[in-house]
Amino acid sequence: MLEKLKNKTGRFVIGRKLKKRSRNRKVCNLRSARTVGIVFKCENNHMFEAVHNFVKKCRDEGKDVFAIGYVPEKKVPENYVLRKSLHFFCISDLNWYYKPVKPFVEVFINERFDLLIDLSVNTSYPVKYITALSDSGFKAGKRMEGTDHLDLCIDIRESRDIDYLLQQIIHYLNLLNSS
């Protein structure tokens, strides 16, 4: 019963905030993006390494990248914190209805990235909150329940493989023509 109330409250908050925000959508492919925001639910070390390598690749291509990950644990593991290229928050950084309360999350939401990529393979309210409210020009990620806030949804069925998701997102973002 309490979980239903928390989820309903979260959906209500997102809906209310989205009504107050206007976003100027602009198609952007991976090649033309100068600024990239990456958000993800970090469920294991393999996912952490895959995202870290993708961030490094984007930076090597001259892109300005800001990446944040949600760790569904009480504390962010030490080896995650040591990598300066990624910012993390965890369960203890959420309010009662799972809204992230770390200051860098609000900065991320208000940043107008050319491209925002949600690399989550499983649904998560804290990540959905960030992605839905982001002011980014173009948003891409995996098709899941409640991803109507994305401009490009990649349907990889029920695959929970970060490597396959990254491959597909890169492929389809490179196919887009941006104006």
N, C-alpha and C positions, 0 to 999 in steps of 0.2 A: 504494500500500500504506500509506504513512504517513498520507495523508488519511483512509483508511478507519478507521485506528486512532484518529485524532483525533476523527472523527465518532462512532465507537462509544463512546469514552471520554466525550464530551460527553453523549450520550444516557444513558449509565449514570449520570453525575453528576446530571443532571436527575431521573431516575427515583428515585435514592436520596434526594435532597433532598425530592422531593415526598412520599415515604413518611413522612418525619419531620414534614412540615408539615400542618396542618389549616387549611382556609379556610372561613370562614362566608360562603357565597354568598347574595347578596341581589339580586334583580332591581332594576335602577335604570335609569330612562330619562334622556335628556339634559337634560330640563327640571328634573327633581328632583335631579340630581347637584350636590352642593356642591363636592366635590373630584374633579378629573379628572386622571388620569395618562395621558400620551400617549407612546408609544414608536414609533419608526419607523426604517427603513433609508433614509438620505438618499442617494439615488443621483444627484441632479442639482439644479441651481438651481431648476427649476420645482417640484420636490417640496418643497424647502426653503421656498420662498415660500408654497406652498399650506398647508403645516403651520403656518408662522408666522402666516398670516392666520387659520387656524382657532383657534389658541391665543389670538390677539388677540380674536377674536369671543367665545370662551368667557369670557375675562377681562372683556370689556365687559358680559357678562351676569351678572357678579358671582361667577363660579366661581373657585375657587383651583386653578390649573393648574400642573403640573410636567411638563415635556416633555423627553425625551432622545432623541437621534438617534445612530445608528451610521453613520459615514462609512466605506465600504469602501476607504479610501485610507491611505497611510502617515502623512498629516498632515491635520488638519482645516483646510479653507480659511479664510483670514482673514475673509472676509465672513460666515461662519457664526458665528465666535467673537464678532464685534462685536455680535450680537444677544443681549441679556441674557435674553430670555425662553426661550431654548432652551439645553440643555446637550448637548455632543457628546463622543463618544469615537471612536477610529479603530483601525485594525489594530494600531498600536503599543501600544494600551491593552488588548490581549487576551493571555491566557496561551497556553500551547502548544496547548490544545484549544479555543481561541476563547472562553473565558469572559472577560467584561469585568472588569477589575480596578480601574477608577476608583472611588474611595470614594463618589461620588454615585450610582453604580449600585446599590450595596448599600442606601443610604438609600432610593432609589426602590423597590426590591423590598420593603422592610420597611414602607413607608408603606401604610396601609389607605385607598386611594382609594375613593370611592363607585363610580367608574367608571374602568376602564382601557381605553384604545383603542389597538390596534395598527394603525398606518396604513401598514404595510409592504405594498408591492405584490408583492414577491418574497421568498421565504424566506431566512432568515438565522439562523444559530445564535446569535449574540450577542443578537439581538432575541428569539428564541424562549426563550432562557435567562431573560431578564428577565420576559417575559410569563408563562411557565409558573410561575415561582417567586414572582411578585407576590402579595401578600396582599390585593389589591383585592377588593371585594365582588362586582363584576360585570365581566366582560371581554368585549370585542367586537373583531372584526377580520375580515380577509379569510380565506375558507376556502382553505387550502393544505394540502399534505402536512404532517402533524405538528401540526395546530392543535386537537388534542383538549383542550387546556387552556383554550380559549375557551368562554364560555357562550353567545355569539351569534356565529355564523360567517356572514358575508355572502358568498354565492356570486356572483361577478361573472365567472364563467367564467375565461377566460385573460386578461382585461383587465389591463393594467399601467398604467392611467391613474389617477393619484392624485385627480384631480378627480371622476371617476366613483365611485371608492371612497368618498371623503368624502361625496358626495351620497347614496349608498346607506346608509352608516353613520348619517348624520344622520336620514335618512328612517325607517329601521327602529328606531333608538333612540327616536325621538319617538313611534312607534306603541306602544311597550311601556307597560303599566300597571305602575307600581311600587306596592308596598304599604308 
